[in-house]
Amino acid sequence: MECNVIEQILTEALSLTEAHVTSDGSHYKVVAVGECFDGMSRVKQQQAIYSPLAEQIASGELHALTIKTFTPTQWKREKLFNM
């Protein structure tokens, strides 16, 4: 599955500020940034990402998925300290 397609699905479904998807074979890494994650538990954040991708996961088109979610404020801090 193309990374840009995953980015588009997530951005549209969750109204994300940013979505970055990379792949290494069948393993995908998702970094999602949006106000929608504010106040959510980690579990709810992961469920929010899985939900729009459920069809692709069920079909096997999307296999292993690593997820990192941030609010825009958290993302600014993450970029400042870790990049």
Secondary structure, 3 states (H helix, E strand, C coil): CCHHHHHHHHHHHHCCCEEEEEEECCEEEEEEECHHHCCCCHHHHHHHHHHHHHHHHHHCCCCEEEEEEECHHHHHHHHHHHC
